[in-house]
Amino acid sequence: MHHHADLIGIHLAGEERPSFLAAAVAEAAERFDLDLHGLDLPEAMRILGEALPGDTLCVVGDIHTGQSTSDLRDRGFPAQTVLAAAAALAPAPVTADLLVPTVAGTLGSQAPMLVGAALDELACHGLVHPLSDAGTVRRAWRVPEAVTEAARQVLDPATLDVLAARAATVLSRLLAAPAPLDVFRHALAVAGHRAVPRDQRELLLRAVATGFEQRGDSAAARDVWLEAGNLLAAARLADPATTVRETAPIIQRARRERDVRTEHRARFLAAMAHDQLGRYAQADKVFHAHPLVSAQGPEPVWLDGDERREVRLGRVRALRLRGEHRQARALLDTLLPEIRRAQPHGSHRGDWPVATLEDARLLQLAGDVPRARDAAGRLVELFGRVGWQRHPLARAAVVVLTEGEHSPEPVRRAVADSVEWFGEDDPRTLELRIVEAVALRDDGEPAAALAVLADAETRATARLGEAHPLTLRMRRQSGVTWMAAGNPSRAARIFEELLPDQDAVLGASHPEARLARLDLGVCLARTCRPRLARPLLKEAAHAVQEYGPWQRWICSARATVALAELPGRLFPGRGNRKPLSLAPEPDSH
């Protein structure tokens, strides 16, 4: 610990708290005859602060006491200017590409050299701390909050205002390109400064919110949109139920004000949320079949190119969720050439990752697993290169990638990551649980698969509700797993209970509902009830117009129909096989 003029600075290797306390105790005993032994750090600093002269600043990292008045004023003009610029920013590392243009109007053409000398001077007095620049060409400095707070109090307010306004302009330019999170933090701090004009503030907040969205941090982006007063953009980033709730008053106000564009946008967001929740009738009512949309079209001429692509990709997703895979593919194919021309090498930004994910999903549903895995793997790789493994699009691509695995282990690793990052009850984790159960079942572990599905269904019911499409998928997979375990009677009961719920939520023509009827038909045939099985199996066999995996299901249905037409017991060799039973429930009705 040393004393210089009005400044007391404590410099520690590693800035370890116990070392600081020891230094503070020693300094208190030497200078002020105080005994601080046995006290914790906050109490020791409080007592030491009371003994310090009122014109003193004590800095250790961000632990401080006392208040500076003269020491900051004693610094040179460039150093004071740099501190004034830092006072307008957030308590985050600051780099020369932000500091130099911010102070250039004050320091003139020699700003780069003057800023460097000023930082050296400030570092010498412990007022800024250079950060390690190993492995990077962008050296950064940290200004303790104690210093910036003192600077706000003692430096010229007019200078602070001018530099805050200049920092806003510089930050807007930096945010036009991919920027580190520290720039986001500085932009948010500057946006709240009184000297920043309203339009500049809105520009900064919009850029920060967009940046957070690109990084996949929907929660942070939503908070910034709310701060900016853009309720529609904030509603877009909420969970589906919240989106429905928050768009309702926006739609009502837009109707009163005859604001067709805002009403159209809000209706679209509400419909996308309803589709995610499996509420297709409500989605049709609010958007797809609404008179306003019939008059304006789903993609009105007043949409710009970026928003039109965003709307079309949203419609592709809605069609896929509804099970209308052919229509989804046709609509996506109108976009893919344009997007691929604009981003020929792929990207983790813009429309390319959204379109590529939909392409992978539809390829998977069409039974083209190798191409689906290639597309999903490219997405995972691109997001991994920039350290955005938690991005929602990356996690959705992981689901596609793991569904093609032949071993449960890669799926378990993906589930473990999702649990660590998002929690057990997050829909992203729950969807991976279905993939895990299928992998376990295909690996000959039906009991383990059923345990995973039972836990996931309980969580999904509590988090999403019994009627959510994800919950219904879990129930169907439970039935399929009981079939694989050699218990068709129990599986049949699951399908019989599931089908009315599927028809009510998804619709009878949805692939999941049609598959459940096929599964039920197979179970009925295997339990010697051909009269009940035949209509269900024939219905599946008539689905020849469907493409992709339906071809495999159709072959299965046709084969079982042929067996169902035979007289007598269909599966005579299965009578002595003991089915898997995890509960004391009888094996037949």
N, C-alpha and C positions, 0 to 999 in steps of 0.2 A: 504494500500500500504506500502511495506517495502523495505528497501535497505539492500543488503548483498553483501559485496565486490563489484564486478563489475556487479552484477545482480540486476535489479529492477523487482520485480514480483508483480502483482496485482491479488489477489485471491477474487473471488466474488461468493456468493451463487447463483447458477443458471446462472452465467456468463451473467448477463443482461447488454445489451449495455448501457442503460441510467445510471446504477450504475457505470459502467466503466468510462463513460465520467465524472461523478461527481468526481470519485476518481482521474482521470487524472488532472482535473482542480485544485483540492485541492493540489495534489502533486506538480504541476507546480507552484502554488502560494507559497507553503511552501519552496521548495528547490531552485527554480530558479527565484522567484519573477516575474512570468509570469501571465498575466491575460488572461485566455482562455474562460471566460464566453461568452456565446452567439454563440460560434463556434460549427460546427457539428463535429462528431467524427473524420473523416479522417483529417480535417484541424487541429484540436487540436493535434492529434498525430504527424502530420508533424512538427508543431512548437515545441512540446515537444521533438521530436527526434533531432531537430537541437540543442537544449540546452543540451542534454545528452552528457556525455563524450563519445568519440569514441570507448571506450573499454567496452561498456555496452550493455546488452541484456535485453530488456523489453518484458515480455511475459504475455499476458492474453488470454488463449485459443490459438487461431491462430491469434490474433491481436498483432502486435509487432512493435517495432521501435528500432533503434540502431543496433549494431552488436557486438557479443561477440568474444573476442580473448582469454583473459586469463582465464575467468571463466570456460570454457570447459576444458582447459588444467589443471586447478587446481583440477579437479575431479580425483578420483582414476583410476588405470588402468582398472579394470573391468568395471567401469562406462563408461570410454572412449570407451572401446570395444563394449559395448552395444549400445552406441550412434552411433558408426561407422557402426554397423550392421543395425541400424534403418535408417541410412542415405542412405543405398542401397535400402530400401523398399519404399512402397507407403505411402502417408499421410493417413493411415488407422490404425485402432486398431491392435495391435500386441500382440501375446500370447506367453507363455513360450515354447510351442511345436514348435514354429518357432525360437525363439531367442536362446534357449539353444543349440540345435544341430548346429546352425550357428556359435556360438562363442566357441563351445567345443574344436575345434582344437587349439584355441588360449589360452583359460583359463584352459584347461586340465580337469581332472576327477572331479574336484570340481566345474565345470561350473554351475550346478543347484543352488548350494548355493551361488556362487559368483554373478550369475545373479540376484537372489532375493535380495541380499544385494545392488547390484548396482542400481537396480530399486528403492529401498527405498531411497538410497542416492540422486538419480536424482529427485525423487518425492519431497524430502525434500527441494531441491533447485528450485522447480517449472519447471524443465526441462522435466519431463514426468508427465502425469496425469493418475492415476488409474481410470479405468471405473468401474461402478457398476457391480458386478458379481452375483447379486440376481437371483436365479433360475438357475444358471449354475455353473459347476465346472471349467470352463475355464475362469480364470481371464484375463483381457486384459488391455493394457495401450495405451494411445494416446501420441504420440510425436509431439508437434507442428511443423509445417513446418519451423518456424523461427529457431528452434533448429537444425533440420536436415540440414538446409541450412548452418547454422554456422558451424556444424560439418564437412560438406564437405569442408569448406574453411580452417579449422584450424587443423584437424586431419590428420594423416599420409596417403597420397594417396595410398601407397602400401598396407596398412592395409585395407583401404576401398575396394580395388580391390579384395583382398583375401576373405574378408567377403562376397562380392557380389557373387563371384563364389561359395562359400559354400552355400549361401542362395539359389542359383539356384538349387543345388542338393537337399537341404531340401524341397524346394517347389515342385520339381518334385515328390518327395515321397508323400508329402501331397496331391497332386492333383491326385494321383493314386486311391484315395478313395473319396467319396463325401466330398466336402470341402465348407466352407462358402465363401461368396462373397469377404470378405476381403483378403482371400488367393489369389483369382483371381487377385485382384488389386495389391497385392505385386508381384505376378508372372509377371504381365505385366511391372511393374516398373523395376524389376530385369532383365527381358529379354532385356531391352533397355540399360543395363549397358555395358560399353566398355570391362570389364573384363570377361564377360560371353561368352564362346565359341559359335560359330555359331550353332553347332549341339545341344548344350544345349538350346540355344535360341529357336530353332525350336521345340524342345521337349516341352518347356514351353508353347509356343504359341499354339501348337497343343492341349495340355492338357486343356488350358483355353478355347479355342474355343469349344472343345468337351463338356466341363462342361457347358458352356453357352447353347449349343444345348440341352443338357439333361434337363436343366431348362426351355426350351422353349423360351429362349431369342434369337431368330434368328437374330435380328438386331445386337446385341452385338457380337454374334458368327461370323457373316459375317464380321464385322469390323476387328476382330482378324485374321480370315483367310486371309483377304486382306493384313493385316500387315505382315503375314507370307509368303505372295506371293503365296498362294494356290488358284488360280483363279477358279479352278473347284469346290472346296468345297464352295467358296464364292458364285458362281453362283447357287449352289444347294439351298441356303438359301434365294435367292431373290424372288420377286414376279414372277409369271409365265412369264409375258412378258419380264421382265429383264433377266430371265434365258435363254429364247430363244435367246435374243440378245447377251448375254455374252458367250454362248456356241458356237456360230457360228465361231468366230475366233479361239477358242480352237480346234474345229474340223478341220478347215482348216490347222492350224499349225501341228496338229498331223498327218494329211494325208501327208503333205510335208515331215515330218520327219519319216514317216512309223511307227508311234507309235500306234500300233493297240489297245493297252489297254486303252490309254487315249482317243483315238477316240471313242471306244466303250462306255466308261463311259460318255463322253460328249454327245454322241448321245442319250443315255438312259435318261439323265437329260433333254435334249431338248424335247424328246418325252413325258416324264411325264408332262412337262409344257404345251405342245400343247394339251395333253389330258385334263388337267385342264381347258384350255380355250375353249374346245369343238372343237378344230381343229384336228379332227381325221385323216383326209387325210394327213395333214402335219406330224402328229405323225407316221403314217405308212411309209411315205416317208423317214423320217430322221432315223427311227429305226426299227419299227416292220417288215417292208418289205424290209429293206435295204440289199443289197448283203453282206455287212460285217457281219451283224447280222445273215443272213442266213448261212454264213460260220462258224461263231464262236458260234452261238447259243445265245439266250437271256441271258443265265447264263453260260458263258464260264468256262472251267475247271480251269482256272487260278484265278478265284475269290476265296477268302477265305470264310470260313463258314459265318462270320458276313456279309460280303458284298453280298454273295449269298442270304441270307435271306432278306436283305434290298432290293435287286433287285426284288425278288419274291413278296414281299409285295407291292412294287411299281406296279408291273404288276397286282396284285389283285385289287388295287385301280383303275388302268386304265380300267380294264375290267368292274368294277362296274360303273364307270363314263360313259362308253359306253353303259350301259344297258345290258351287257352280264353277267347276274347275275349267271347263272348256271356255266359258265366257271370260274367265279371269286370264287364261292363257292368251286368248285373242286380243284382249285389251292391252296386256303387258307387251305383246309383240309389236304393238303400234308405237311403243316408247323405247324399247331396247336399242334399236339402231341409232336413234338420235343421241341417247345417253352414252352409248359406247363410242360414238364418234367424238363426243365432247370430252370423254375421259377414256382414251383408248388403252391406257395402261392400268386402269382401275384406280380406285381411291377410297380412303376411309371417310371422305367428305362428300357432300352434295347428294345428288340423286343416285349415283352409281351403287353405293352399298345397299340402299333401300330396294332398288330394282333387282339387284343381284340376289338379295335374300328372297324376294318373291319368286324369282326364277328358280332358285334352289328348292323352295317349298313346293312349287308346282311340278318340277321335275320329279321330286320324291313321290308326290301323290300320283304321278303318271307311271310310277314304277321304274323310272330311269335312275336307279340309286347311284351308279358310278358318276354320272354327270352332276347329280345333285350334290354328292360329296365333294366333287371338284370345285363347284361354285362356292359351297359353304367353307371349304378349306381355304380358298383364296381370301374370303372375307376375314376369317379368323387370323390368317397370316398378316394381312394388311393392318388390322387393328392391333395385333400384337407388336408389330414393328414400332408403333408409336406409343406403346405402353397403355393402350386403351382396352385391355382385355375385358374390362367390366362394362363396356359400352353395350346398351341393349341390343343393338344389331349384331354385335359379336356373340353375345350370349344366345341369341336366337339361332345364329349360324351353328353354334356348338350343338344345339338340339338336333339339327339336320345331320351334322357330322356324326354324332354318337348313335343316331338311329341306324346307321349302316354298320355298326360294330358287331362283330361276332362273339365278343367276349364281354362279360360284365365289368371288367376292371377299368377300361377307359371311361365307361359311364359313371362308375363310382367316383372316379377322380373329378369328373365334371360336376357331379352332385356335391361333392365335398367343397369345391370352389364356390359353388352357388350358395351353399349353406353359410360359408364363412363370409361371403360378401353381402348377401341379401337376406339370409335367414331361412329357417325351415318352412315358413308359411308363405313365402313369396311365390307368386304364380310362376316365375321363371324356374324356381326350384321344383315346384310341384309338377311342371311339365317334364322336367328331367327325371322325376321319380317314375313316371309312366314308362319312359324309355328304359330306365334301370330294371323295372319289373319285366318288361318284354325280353330284355337281354338275359335276365335270370331264368325266365321260363324257357327260352330257346336253348339255354345252356343246361337244361335238365334239372333246374331247381325250382319247381313250382311252389313249394312251401315257402321259400324265401321270397319269391315274387308276390305271393298273396299277402305276406306280412308287409311288404313295402306298399302295396296297393291299399291295404286296410288303413295304414297310418296316413298315407297321402290323402285318401278319401275323407278321413276324419278332419284333417287340416283344411282341405279344400272346401268342405261343407261349412266349416266355421268361418273361413276367410271369404269365400266367394258365394256360398249358398248351394243348396241341393240342386238347383236348376241350372247352374252354370255349365257351359259346354265342357269345361275341363273336368268337372266332377262327373258328368255323364260319361266322358271317355274312360275315366277310371273304373266306373261301374262295368262298362262293357269289357274292359280288359280283365277284370276279375272273373267275369263269366268265361272268357276265352281261356283263362288260366285254369279254371276248374275243368274245362273240357280237356285241356292238355294233361291234367292230372288224372284223367280217367273217371271223372265224376260228371257225366252229362246231365244227370237228373238235377243236381244242384245248379249247374250252369244254366239249365233251362229255366229254373225258377228266377234266377237273376235276370235273364233276358225278358221273361214275361213281365217282371216288375219294371224293367227299364224302358221297354218299348213305348208305353203310354207317355212317359216323361219326355222321351226323345221326340215323339211326334208332336207334343205340345210345344216344346222349346225349339227344336231344330227344323221340324217339318218332316213328314213321312218320306219325302224324296231326298232328304239329306243322305249322303253316303254313309255316315255313321249309323243312321236309323236303318238303312237298307242292309248294312252289314249285320246289324243285330238281328234282323229278321232271318237272314241267311244262317247265322249262328244258331238261332233258335230252331230253325228247320232241321239243321244237322243234328242237334241234340235230341229233338223229337224222333227223328229217324233212328238214331242210335239207341233210343229207349223203347223201340218197337211201337211207335205211334205214327205209322206212315200216313194215316188219313189226315192228321193234323199237320204233318211235315210237308206233304206234297204242295199245297198252295204257296207256302213260304218259299220252298226251294224253286218252284217254277217261276215265281216272281223274280228271284235273283237270276235265274238262268235267262230270263227275257231281257236282262239289262245289257244286252250285247252291244247297244249303241255307246256304252261307256268305254273309256280307254284306260290304258295303264293297268294298275293292279286288278282292276275289275276283271280283266281277262282271266287271271288266275282264279278269282273267286267264282267266275261263271263256270269254269271247268269243274271246280269242286261241286258247285250246285248241280250241274248236269249229271255228274257221276252219282251224286246222292239221290237225285230224282230217279235215275234209272234203278237204283237199288230200292228206292221206296215203292216202285211199281211191282217188285217181286213179291210173291206170296210168302208168308211165314216170317220167321225171325230174321232181321236184316244182318245182325252181327252175332252169329251163333257162337263164335269163338270168344266173345267178351264176357260171357256169363259168369265165368269163374274168376275174373280179374277183380281184385279188391281195389276200389277207388280210393284216392287220397281223401282223407277227412280230417279237417283241423278243428272240428267242433262236434259235439255230441248230437248232431242233427241227422235224422234218417236219410237214407240215400234215395228214397223215392217218395212220390206224393202220398 
